[in-house]
C-alpha cells in the first residue's frame, strides 16, 4: 500500500500522510497519525473534500488535472510544501523536463554529426539540433530563476519544432504524427510552469 508524508512545518512535528491502493482506491488521509478523512475511489478523489485539522486549519484534498492528474493538498488554501501542486515542486519539474529535452536534442545532434548518420541528418537532426538543444538548456536555467520570458521562449521553440517537423515530413514523406503528439504533450506539461512562476512571484 503506497503512501506519502508531507510536513506542515520545518520542525517536522506536524505531518499529513496519504495512503492508497491501486489507482487511487481506499485513500486514507491522516494528520499526525490520526485519520481525518478518506476516499473510496478515484471518482470521489477528483470531486475532492475538506477536512478540519484543528480549530484554525482546514485541509483540502483533491485529484486535479486531466492529462496529468496531481494530488492537490491545501491547508487554508495554500499548497503544502513538497506536495505535487506546490509551485516550487512544479517549477523544479519544468526545469528538469526542459533540461532533459535540451540535453537529448544536443546529444542526438552530436551523434548524428560525429558519426554521419544519414537517416538522422536527412530528417533534420544534426547541427540544428545541437543549437536547439543548447538554447533550451540555457533557457531552462532562466526558468529556474523564475523567468516567464525564458519559459515562453522554450514553448515557442518547441512550437516551431512541431511546424518544422511537419515541413520536413512533407518533403521526405515521413509520417510525423507520433512526434507531433509527443511534443504537444511536452507543451501541455510545460504550461503549468507559467502558473507556478506567477504564484512564486506573488508570494515573494
C-alpha positions in Angstrom: 0.0 0.0 0.0 1.9 3.1 -1.2 1.9 6.2 1.0 3.4 9.7 1.1 4.0 12.0 4.0 4.2 15.8 3.9 5.3 18.0 6.7 3.5 21.2 7.6 6.4 22.8 9.3 10.2 22.7 9.1 10.5 21.0 12.5 8.5 18.1 11.0 6.2 17.8 14.0 3.0 18.3 12.1 2.5 15.9 9.1 -0.1 14.8 6.7 0.1 11.3 5.3 -1.7 9.9 2.3 -2.0 6.2 1.6 -3.9 4.4 -1.1 -4.4 1.1 -3.0 -4.1 0.6 -6.8 -5.3 3.5 -8.8 -6.3 5.9 -6.0 -8.6 3.4 -4.3 -9.3 3.3 -0.5 -7.4 6.6 0.0 -6.8 7.4 3.7 -5.7 10.8 5.0 -4.1 11.0 8.4 -2.9 14.0 10.4 -0.1 13.2 12.9 -1.1 9.5 12.8 -4.9 10.1 13.2 -7.2 9.6 10.3 -9.1 12.7 9.4 -10.7 11.6 6.1 -10.9 9.1 3.3 -12.0 8.5 -0.3 -13.3 5.2 -1.7 -12.1 5.6 -5.2 -10.6 8.0 -7.8 -14.0 9.5 -8.7 -14.5 10.7 -5.1 -10.9 12.0 -5.0 -11.5 14.0 -8.2 -14.5 15.6 -6.6 -12.4 16.4 -3.5 -13.3 17.2 0.1 -12.2 19.3 3.0 -11.2 18.1 6.5 -10.8 20.0 9.7 -7.3 19.6 11.2 -7.8 21.8 14.2 -9.6 25.0 15.2 -7.7 27.2 12.7 -6.7 24.9 9.9 -8.6 23.1 7.2 -7.2 20.6 4.8 -8.5 20.4 1.2 -7.7 17.2 -0.8 -8.4 16.7 -4.5 -7.0 15.0 -7.5 -6.8 17.8 -10.1 -5.9 18.0 -13.8 -7.0 15.9 -16.7 -3.9 14.8 -18.8 -1.5 15.0 -15.9 -3.6 14.4 -12.7 -1.9 15.7 -9.5 -2.9 15.3 -5.9 -3.7 18.8 -4.6 -3.2 19.3 -0.9 -4.1 22.7 0.5 -4.1 23.9 4.1 -6.2 27.1 4.3 -5.9 27.5 0.6 -2.1 27.2 0.4 -0.3 24.2 -1.1 1.6 22.1 1.4 5.4 22.4 0.8 6.7 19.4 -1.2 3.2 18.3 -2.4 2.6 17.9 -6.2 0.9 21.2 -6.6 3.5 23.2 -4.6 4.7 25.8 -7.1 8.3 25.1 -6.1 7.9 21.4 -6.9 6.2 22.3 -10.2 8.9 24.7 -11.2 11.6 22.2 -10.5 9.8 19.6 -12.6 9.5 22.1 -15.5 13.2 23.0 -15.2 14.3 19.3 -15.1 12.0 18.5 -18.0 13.3 21.4 -20.1 16.9 20.4 -19.3 16.1 16.8 -20.4 14.6 18.0 -23.7 17.6 20.2 -24.4 20.1 17.6 -23.4 18.6 14.9 -25.5 18.4 17.1 -28.6 22.0 18.2 -28.1 23.3 14.6 -27.7 21.4 13.2 -30.6 22.5 16.1 -32.8 26.2 15.5 -31.8 25.8 11.7 -32.6 24.3 12.5 -36.0 27.1 14.9 -36.9 30.1 13.0 -35.5 29.1 9.6 -36.9 27.5 11.0 -40.1 24.2 9.1 -39.6 22.4 9.8 -42.9 19.0 8.8 -41.6 19.1 11.4 -38.8 20.7 14.0 -41.0 18.1 13.6 -43.7 15.3 14.3 -41.2 16.9 17.5 -40.0 18.8 16.2 -36.9 22.3 17.5 -36.8 23.8 20.9 -36.3 20.4 22.5 -35.9 19.6 20.0 -33.1 22.8 20.9 -31.3 22.0 24.6 -31.4 18.4 24.0 -30.5 19.4 21.8 -27.5 21.9 24.3 -26.3 19.3 27.1 -26.4 16.8 25.0 -24.5 19.4 24.2 -21.8 20.3 27.9 -21.4 16.6 28.9 -21.2 16.0 26.1 -18.7 18.3 27.9 -16.3 16.3 31.1 -16.9 13.1 29.1 -16.0 14.9 28.0 -12.8 15.3 31.7 -12.0 11.5 32.2 -12.4 11.7 33.9 -15.8 8.4 33.7 -17.6 10.1 35.0 -20.8 12.6 32.1 -20.7 9.7 29.6 -20.4 7.7 31.3 -23.2 10.8 31.0 -25.5 11.1 27.3 -24.7 7.4 26.8 -25.6 7.9 28.9 -28.7 10.9 26.8 -29.8 9.0 23.6 -29.3 6.1 25.0 -31.3 8.5 25.9 -34.1 9.9 22.4 -33.9 6.5 21.0 -34.5 6.0 23.2 -37.5 9.4 22.2 -38.8 8.6 18.5 -38.3 5.5 18.9 -40.5 7.5 20.7 -43.2 10.3 18.1 -43.2 7.8 15.3 -43.3 6.1 16.9 -46.3 9.5 16.9 -48.1 10.6 13.5 -47.1 7.2 11.7 -47.0 7.7 10.7 -43.4 4.7 10.4 -41.1 5.3 12.9 -38.3 2.1 12.2 -36.3 3.7 10.4 -33.3 6.4 13.1 -32.9 3.9 15.9 -33.1 1.7 14.2 -30.4 4.6 13.7 -28.1 5.8 17.3 -28.5 2.2 18.6 -27.9 2.2 16.7 -24.6 5.6 18.4 -23.9 3.9 21.8 -24.3 0.9 20.9 -22.1 3.3 19.8 -19.4 5.4 22.9 -19.6 2.4 25.3 -19.4 2.0 24.5 -15.7 5.3 26.3 -15.2 3.6 29.7 -16.0 1.2 29.3 -13.1 4.0 28.1 -10.8 6.2 31.1 -11.6 3.3 33.6 -11.1 2.4 32.1 -7.7 6.0 32.2 -6.5 6.5 35.8 -7.7 3.2 36.7 -5.9 4.4 35.1 -2.7 7.8 36.9 -2.9 
